[in-house]
């Protein structure tokens, strides 16, 4: 592209009467591109932030892989031998048993009761497998579950559940009640309830509403007794070097263990949530691309207006010997300039807005509904690169029709144009 072509393109972008300011229609076209790019960057950042934040919070209490069983009782009776096989598998960092059940909780002598999830884990110690990071989230007490009598009769509650029940570690106690449908009272014909009294020895805070509001963690043997499992457990939880290796490790474990075992990696455990977020991100991207198409139509209309307004000048340039390809390049340069300036402005605004929303937590959310307390933003370089390239591509494509129309003008007819 020659210097003359660039000079003419710049002249057509400016206002009349010698002003160096951009014309109003050029500013409108640039504004359309700016809005499209900045909106795409912010929305994609928000969708990435939601996905990443939810994933990190879910994996605080959810392992990379769970080893479970099929069957009527869906419990693992020979778990020590299975644990040895799992630990020998390549890609397994550590593993340990867990018990998962549901119960009714009652604080002290209060009449109020509600349903909670009870999880049984091995008490903290030098050899305790650190499969998840929930043990690091204790804000009061710890996960040894030790009580004053030296036994593991303690319970660690989620922060919001503890607040709701108004309990304090080391002072208050709770009662957990479960029911085994297989054990029926011969007199009443009703299932026999199983109750256990636990001292509150700790509180944890994950930032994930579901965990903090509904989970009670007790020692593994206490959970086995409460769930009436004997020496059996619900399954094994497994940690891998990185969560991205979990699907491959899970497949190898499945091939090694065979039936009646079934394995779930972290994505499968929460597949509906992550698939919904992925679909929502795709949908938002498609919808916002419509803004980019509107910006493209703005560029097309702007260049068509310039062609109409500058028809006589184009005819003079053709009559002086400027080839059609140079006319095409003039309008290509003009449209590309609109795209570059608009994309650059949108890039700056989008990144600045993303940083402010993410770091300053400008948009609070109700954790009871969204699981998180603010709108997170995670701007990915790949997303930004694709948005910028798509914007410039759309701007370049938008110049094709006006440039061809300008290049097809006959010099004599263009000069006579009024």
CORHU-V671935 format. One record per residue. OMEGA is omega in degrees with one decimal (999 if undefined). D_FIRST is the distance of its C-alpha to the first C-alpha in Angstrom with 2 decimals. Layout:
omega=OMEGA d_first=D_FIRST
omega=OMEGA d_first=D_FIRST
//
This chain:
omega=-174.5 d_first=0.00
omega=178.6 d_first=3.82
omega=179.0 d_first=6.82
omega=-179.8 d_first=8.38
omega=177.6 d_first=6.55
omega=179.9 d_first=7.22
omega=179.2 d_first=10.55
omega=178.7 d_first=11.50
omega=178.4 d_first=10.97
omega=179.6 d_first=13.12
omega=-179.1 d_first=15.54
omega=177.6 d_first=16.14
omega=-174.4 d_first=16.96
omega=175.2 d_first=19.56
omega=179.1 d_first=23.07
omega=176.2 d_first=24.31
omega=173.2 d_first=26.46
omega=-179.7 d_first=24.17
omega=178.8 d_first=24.63
omega=178.0 d_first=22.13
omega=177.0 d_first=23.38
omega=179.1 d_first=21.60
omega=-176.7 d_first=23.18
omega=-177.8 d_first=25.95
omega=176.5 d_first=24.40
omega=178.4 d_first=21.30
omega=178.2 d_first=23.85
omega=178.8 d_first=25.83
omega=177.6 d_first=22.95
omega=178.6 d_first=22.18
omega=178.2 d_first=25.94
omega=178.1 d_first=26.22
omega=-179.5 d_first=23.80
omega=179.8 d_first=25.62
omega=-178.4 d_first=29.00
omega=-176.7 d_first=28.11
omega=-178.2 d_first=26.79
omega=179.1 d_first=29.63
omega=179.4 d_first=32.26
omega=-178.7 d_first=31.22
omega=-178.6 d_first=31.30
omega=-176.6 d_first=34.70
omega=178.1 d_first=36.30
omega=176.8 d_first=35.26
omega=178.8 d_first=36.56
omega=-179.9 d_first=39.79
omega=176.2 d_first=40.34
omega=-179.4 d_first=39.80
omega=178.2 d_first=42.10
omega=-178.8 d_first=44.80
omega=-178.0 d_first=44.69
omega=-176.4 d_first=44.84
omega=178.7 d_first=47.46
omega=-179.9 d_first=49.70
omega=-178.6 d_first=49.45
omega=-178.8 d_first=50.44
omega=178.6 d_first=53.29
omega=-176.1 d_first=54.58
omega=172.3 d_first=54.64
omega=-178.3 d_first=56.80
omega=-179.1 d_first=59.78
omega=-176.2 d_first=58.51
omega=176.9 d_first=58.45
omega=-179.6 d_first=55.73
omega=171.0 d_first=58.14
omega=174.4 d_first=61.47
omega=-177.6 d_first=64.05
omega=-179.7 d_first=66.27
omega=168.8 d_first=68.82
omega=176.0 d_first=69.74
omega=-177.0 d_first=73.30
omega=-177.2 d_first=75.70
omega=-179.9 d_first=75.80
omega=175.9 d_first=72.22
omega=-176.9 d_first=73.41
omega=-176.1 d_first=73.29
omega=-177.3 d_first=76.77
omega=-172.8 d_first=76.16
omega=178.9 d_first=73.19
omega=179.3 d_first=74.19
omega=177.3 d_first=73.85
omega=178.8 d_first=70.60
omega=179.0 d_first=69.27
omega=177.7 d_first=70.05
omega=-179.4 d_first=68.08
omega=-177.7 d_first=65.10
omega=179.4 d_first=65.09
omega=-176.7 d_first=65.08
omega=177.7 d_first=61.89
omega=179.0 d_first=58.72
omega=177.9 d_first=56.33
omega=179.1 d_first=59.15
omega=177.0 d_first=59.31
omega=-179.0 d_first=62.42
omega=179.8 d_first=64.27
omega=-179.4 d_first=67.22
omega=173.5 d_first=69.35
omega=174.3 d_first=69.06
omega=179.8 d_first=71.04
omega=179.2 d_first=69.55
omega=177.2 d_first=71.78
omega=-178.0 d_first=72.27
omega=169.9 d_first=75.08
omega=-179.0 d_first=76.45
omega=176.9 d_first=76.41
omega=-178.7 d_first=78.96
omega=176.2 d_first=79.05
omega=-179.4 d_first=82.53
omega=179.6 d_first=85.04
omega=179.1 d_first=82.56
omega=-176.3 d_first=82.86
omega=177.6 d_first=79.12
omega=174.8 d_first=77.63
omega=-178.3 d_first=74.23
omega=178.1 d_first=72.49
omega=171.4 d_first=70.47
omega=178.7 d_first=68.94
omega=178.5 d_first=70.93
omega=177.8 d_first=69.39
omega=-179.5 d_first=71.51
omega=174.8 d_first=70.06
omega=179.0 d_first=71.78
omega=178.3 d_first=72.80
omega=177.8 d_first=70.81
omega=-177.2 d_first=72.11
omega=-176.4 d_first=71.18
omega=-178.2 d_first=70.67
omega=178.9 d_first=69.28
omega=179.4 d_first=66.05
omega=-174.5 d_first=63.15
omega=177.1 d_first=61.30
omega=-177.6 d_first=59.68
omega=-176.2 d_first=58.96
omega=179.5 d_first=61.25
omega=179.4 d_first=63.93
omega=-175.7 d_first=61.63
omega=179.1 d_first=61.38
omega=176.9 d_first=65.01
omega=175.8 d_first=65.30
omega=-178.4 d_first=69.09
omega=-179.1 d_first=71.37
omega=-177.5 d_first=70.17
omega=172.7 d_first=70.27
omega=179.3 d_first=73.54
omega=-177.9 d_first=75.39
omega=176.9 d_first=78.41
omega=-175.2 d_first=81.10
omega=-179.1 d_first=84.11
omega=178.5 d_first=86.32
omega=179.5 d_first=84.00
omega=178.8 d_first=82.90
omega=-178.7 d_first=79.44
omega=-178.8 d_first=80.30
omega=177.6 d_first=77.36
omega=177.1 d_first=74.42
omega=-174.4 d_first=70.95
omega=170.9 d_first=69.58
omega=-172.8 d_first=66.15
omega=-177.6 d_first=65.70
omega=175.9 d_first=65.59
omega=178.1 d_first=68.54
omega=179.5 d_first=70.54
omega=-179.4 d_first=69.74
omega=-179.4 d_first=70.78
omega=179.1 d_first=74.05
omega=179.7 d_first=74.59
omega=-178.5 d_first=75.49
omega=179.1 d_first=75.36
omega=178.1 d_first=75.28
omega=-177.4 d_first=78.66
omega=-172.9 d_first=80.49
omega=177.9 d_first=79.98
omega=178.4 d_first=80.34
omega=174.6 d_first=79.12
omega=177.1 d_first=80.65
omega=-177.5 d_first=78.70
omega=175.4 d_first=80.21
omega=-179.3 d_first=79.26
omega=175.1 d_first=80.98
omega=-176.9 d_first=81.64
omega=-178.1 d_first=82.13
omega=-179.7 d_first=84.14
omega=-174.7 d_first=86.84
omega=175.0 d_first=88.90
omega=-176.5 d_first=91.82
omega=-178.4 d_first=94.80
omega=-175.4 d_first=96.36
omega=-177.1 d_first=93.45
omega=-179.1 d_first=91.30
omega=176.2 d_first=88.24
omega=-179.2 d_first=85.93
omega=179.7 d_first=87.11
omega=175.9 d_first=84.77
omega=-177.8 d_first=83.91
omega=177.0 d_first=83.48
omega=-179.3 d_first=82.47
omega=-175.3 d_first=82.65
omega=174.0 d_first=80.03
omega=177.9 d_first=79.67
omega=-177.3 d_first=76.25
omega=-179.5 d_first=75.13
omega=177.2 d_first=71.42
omega=176.2 d_first=68.46
omega=-179.5 d_first=64.86
omega=-178.4 d_first=61.67
omega=-172.4 d_first=58.58
omega=177.2 d_first=56.60
omega=-171.6 d_first=56.78
omega=-176.9 d_first=59.02
omega=178.6 d_first=60.55
omega=-173.4 d_first=61.78
omega=-174.8 d_first=62.92
omega=-169.6 d_first=64.75
omega=-172.2 d_first=66.36
omega=171.7 d_first=66.91
omega=-178.1 d_first=70.03
omega=-179.8 d_first=70.07
omega=178.1 d_first=73.41
omega=-174.9 d_first=74.71
omega=-177.3 d_first=74.40
omega=178.6 d_first=78.19
omega=177.9 d_first=78.66
omega=176.6 d_first=76.01
omega=179.2 d_first=77.71
omega=-178.2 d_first=81.01
omega=179.3 d_first=79.55
omega=178.7 d_first=77.87
omega=-178.8 d_first=81.05
omega=-173.8 d_first=79.23
omega=178.5 d_first=81.74
omega=-178.5 d_first=79.89
omega=176.7 d_first=76.96
omega=177.2 d_first=73.48
omega=-179.6 d_first=70.74
omega=178.9 d_first=68.39
omega=173.5 d_first=66.41
omega=-170.3 d_first=63.24
omega=175.3 d_first=60.89
omega=177.7 d_first=58.23
omega=-179.1 d_first=55.35
omega=173.2 d_first=53.14
omega=-178.1 d_first=50.28
omega=-179.6 d_first=50.33
omega=176.7 d_first=47.48
omega=-175.1 d_first=49.92
omega=-179.5 d_first=52.60
omega=179.6 d_first=51.87
omega=178.6 d_first=52.17
omega=179.5 d_first=55.29
omega=179.6 d_first=56.74
omega=178.7 d_first=56.37
omega=177.8 d_first=58.03
omega=179.1 d_first=60.86
omega=178.6 d_first=61.33
omega=-177.7 d_first=61.65
omega=-175.7 d_first=64.06
omega=-179.1 d_first=66.28
omega=178.4 d_first=66.31
omega=5.4 d_first=68.49
omega=-175.5 d_first=69.77
omega=175.2 d_first=67.03
omega=-176.1 d_first=63.79
omega=177.4 d_first=60.87
omega=173.2 d_first=58.34
omega=-173.1 d_first=55.33
omega=-179.7 d_first=54.02
omega=178.5 d_first=51.49
omega=179.4 d_first=54.20
omega=-177.7 d_first=56.55
omega=-172.1 d_first=54.13
omega=-177.4 d_first=52.11
omega=-179.6 d_first=52.47
omega=-177.5 d_first=51.08
omega=177.5 d_first=48.08
omega=177.5 d_first=47.27
omega=178.6 d_first=47.48
omega=179.3 d_first=45.08
omega=179.4 d_first=42.59
omega=179.3 d_first=42.85
omega=177.8 d_first=42.53
omega=178.5 d_first=39.34
omega=179.9 d_first=37.84
omega=179.1 d_first=39.04
omega=178.9 d_first=37.68
omega=179.6 d_first=34.27
omega=179.9 d_first=34.20
omega=-178.3 d_first=35.45
omega=175.1 d_first=32.91
omega=176.1 d_first=30.05
omega=175.6 d_first=31.12
omega=178.0 d_first=30.01
omega=177.6 d_first=26.49
omega=175.3 d_first=26.71
omega=177.2 d_first=27.88
omega=178.2 d_first=24.89
omega=177.7 d_first=22.67
omega=175.2 d_first=24.66
omega=179.4 d_first=24.17
omega=179.9 d_first=20.37
omega=-179.2 d_first=20.88
omega=178.3 d_first=23.43
omega=-177.7 d_first=21.37
omega=177.1 d_first=18.44
omega=177.3 d_first=21.11
omega=178.3 d_first=22.81
omega=178.4 d_first=19.74
omega=179.6 d_first=19.32
omega=-177.0 d_first=23.07
omega=-174.8 d_first=23.10
omega=-177.1 d_first=20.24
omega=-178.6 d_first=21.31
omega=179.7 d_first=22.57
omega=177.9 d_first=19.51
omega=177.4 d_first=17.33
omega=178.7 d_first=20.02
omega=178.9 d_first=19.93
omega=178.4 d_first=16.20
omega=-179.8 d_first=16.91
omega=179.0 d_first=20.04
omega=174.6 d_first=18.35
omega=177.9 d_first=16.40
omega=-177.7 d_first=13.00
omega=-178.7 d_first=12.66
omega=-178.8 d_first=13.12
omega=177.2 d_first=10.09
omega=176.4 d_first=8.00
omega=178.4 d_first=10.75
omega=-178.9 d_first=10.48
omega=177.5 d_first=6.97
omega=-177.9 d_first=8.51
omega=173.2 d_first=11.45
omega=179.1 d_first=10.08
omega=-179.7 d_first=8.60
omega=179.0 d_first=12.03
omega=179.9 d_first=14.05
omega=177.3 d_first=12.59
omega=176.4 d_first=13.34
omega=180.0 d_first=16.78
omega=-178.0 d_first=17.26
omega=-179.2 d_first=16.43
omega=179.4 d_first=18.65
omega=179.1 d_first=21.32
omega=178.7 d_first=21.42
omega=178.7 d_first=21.72
omega=178.6 d_first=24.48
omega=178.1 d_first=26.19
omega=-179.7 d_first=26.15
omega=-178.5 d_first=27.83
omega=-178.2 d_first=30.33
omega=-179.4 d_first=31.15
omega=178.9 d_first=31.90
omega=179.4 d_first=33.86
omega=179.6 d_first=35.87
omega=179.7 d_first=36.57
omega=-178.9 d_first=37.87
omega=-178.0 d_first=40.07
omega=-176.7 d_first=41.51
omega=-174.1 d_first=42.22
omega=-178.5 d_first=43.58
omega=-179.7 d_first=45.35
omega=-174.2 d_first=46.77
omega=-175.7 d_first=46.02
omega=179.1 d_first=46.95
omega=178.4 d_first=50.50
omega=176.4 d_first=51.77
omega=-177.1 d_first=55.29
omega=178.4 d_first=56.03
omega=-178.8 d_first=58.70
omega=-171.5 d_first=56.06
omega=179.8 d_first=52.89
omega=-178.5 d_first=54.59
omega=-172.3 d_first=52.53
omega=176.3 d_first=52.98
omega=-178.7 d_first=49.38
omega=-179.1 d_first=45.94
omega=178.4 d_first=44.26
omega=176.5 d_first=40.50
omega=-177.6 d_first=38.89
omega=-178.5 d_first=35.10
omega=179.8 d_first=33.93
omega=-179.3 d_first=30.68
omega=178.5 d_first=30.07
omega=-179.3 d_first=30.47
omega=179.5 d_first=28.12
omega=179.6 d_first=25.42
omega=179.2 d_first=25.89
omega=-179.7 d_first=25.83
omega=180.0 d_first=22.57
omega=178.7 d_first=20.86
omega=179.4 d_first=22.52
omega=178.9 d_first=21.43
omega=177.9 d_first=17.72
omega=178.5 d_first=18.22
omega=178.8 d_first=20.09
omega=179.3 d_first=17.53
omega=179.3 d_first=14.79
omega=-178.9 d_first=17.45
omega=-178.1 d_first=18.50
omega=-171.4 d_first=15.35
omega=-176.4 d_first=16.02
omega=179.0 d_first=18.90
omega=-179.4 d_first=17.81
omega=177.9 d_first=14.43
omega=178.5 d_first=16.58
omega=179.6 d_first=19.14
omega=-177.9 d_first=16.92
omega=-177.8 d_first=15.55
omega=-179.3 d_first=19.24
omega=175.6 d_first=20.55
omega=-175.0 d_first=22.47
omega=-175.3 d_first=21.94
omega=-180.0 d_first=25.71
omega=-179.8 d_first=26.53
omega=179.9 d_first=23.74
omega=-179.8 d_first=25.00
omega=-175.9 d_first=28.54
omega=178.2 d_first=27.70
omega=999 d_first=29.91
//
